[in-house]
Each structure stands twice: as C-alpha cells, then as structure tokens.
C-alpha cells in the first residue's frame, strides 16, 4: 500500500484514480501530476515501484497545496470574509447558504434540524384551584 501525503492509497485502484483520495487532488490534477512525473496512469498502486512513488511524493509536496495546508487556507479565507463583514462572510457567520439558494423551505443541511417554537404551557399558581 503506497502512502503519499499521509494518505494510504487503495492497492487495487489505478494510480490515476487513487491519487484523488488525497484532499485537494481531483482527476484532472491527478493526470497533470502523472504527466509531470512520467508515471503511467493505468499502473495499479500495488505495482508502483519505490522510485515512482518517490517521484509522485516529490511532485505533490513541491507543487501542490493539499490536506492540512489546504484546510488551513480555506479556513483562513472564510475567516477573512467574516472579518471584513461582506455578504458571504455574514452568511457563513449565520450558517446560511452563501451562493444565493432559497432558504424559506430548503437549506436544511446548512441550517440544521428544524427548531420548533411552540407555546409554553403556564404552570398554575399555587393556592388557586381550577
């Protein structure tokens, strides 16, 4: 099992698809990495040589922002939007959709479970009957 960027890649998959298990690498980026390193896209992960794995590791570490660094960057971008008080930042702060979706009936994923606001039954005063 090849371990690249702290992620165990599945043995039976082609390297082209297996690289997409790394956060920040999609299919087109995977192809670009394989073209730059000269590794054949149809090679299975279990058939990778140590030399090929090292080439892939090197290329990814030196040219791409992935995993923890990418999570940090995304978080900082959202924090910046919230700090400057722009519309998208306000939507993030209120946990509402940021891209113009309707919220009257949908957006349950973003808003969370429904919170019902029912009437509260008053407790009877002590000493009074009925």
N, C-alpha and C positions, 0 to 999 in steps of 0.2 A: 504494500500500500504506500503510495507516494504521499509525502507530506510537504505541501507548498504553502507558504504564508500562514502557517499554523492551522491549516485545514487538511484533514485526511481526505484524499480523493478516492472515490469508489473504484475498485480494481477492474471491474468488468466493463466500464464505460470507455468510450473513445476519449482521448485526451482533449479533443475539441469541445466535447460536452462536459467533461469532468472539471475543466477549469472554471466553468460557470458556477460551481459550488462555492467559489470564493466571492465574498461580498465585494461588489464593485467591478466585477468582470462579467460581462454578458457574452453573447455568442459572437458578435462582431469583434469585440475586443479580444476574445479568445483566438479568433482566426488571425488577427493582427499580430498577436504575441507569437503564435506558431510560425507565421511567415517570417518574422524578425529573427527567430532562433533557428529556423530550418528544420524543425521537428515536423514529421508527417502528421496531418490531422487525424488519419484513420488508425493511428497506433493506439493500442489499448494501454491503460495506465499500468497494468501488471507487466507489460512488455517494455516499459521505458527503461533505458539504461541510466546509470547514475550520472553520466555525462549530460544526457538530455535533460534530466531532472534539474541538474545544477544550472544549465543554460536557462531553463524556464524560471527557476528561482531568481537568478540574477536579473533577467529581463524585467520580471514583475517588480522586484524590490527597487530597481533603479529608475523605472519609467512610469510606474502606476501608483496611485494612492488607493489603498484597499483596506478592508477590515477596520481596525481600531482608528487609524488616522482618518479614514473617510467618515466614520461615525462621528468623530470629534468635529470634523469640518462642517458636516451637515448640522450638527447641534449648535455650533457657533453661528452659522448663517441664520438659523431660526431665532437664536437669542438676539442677534443684531437687529433683525426685523422687529422683534418685540421691543427692544430698547428704543429704536427711533420712532416707534408708535405709528407705523404705517398700517394700512388696512389689513394686509396679510398678517402682520405681527399681532394686531388686535384679535384677528380670527384664531390665531394659534393660542393666544393667551386665554381666550374663552372656550377653547376646544370645540370650535366650529369649523366647517369646511372652508378652505381658503380659495378654492378655484371656481366660485360662482354657482355651486349647486344649490338647489332649493333646500330649505330646512323646515318648512312647515309640516311636511309629512314624512320626509325621509331623513337621512343623515344619522341613523341610529348607531352606526358603527362609531362615528366620531363623537356623538353626544352621550353615548352610553345608554343603559336601560332607562325606560321611562320612569319618571318620579311623579307619582300621582299626588295631587294636592286636594284631599278630601276634607270634609268638615270634621271638626273635633267635637266629640260629644262632651257637653259640660257635666261636671260632677255635681250631684245635688248638694245643697248647703246642709250642714249638719243642724239637726233640731227641727227641720221642716219636713212634713210628710207630704207625699203625693206629688 
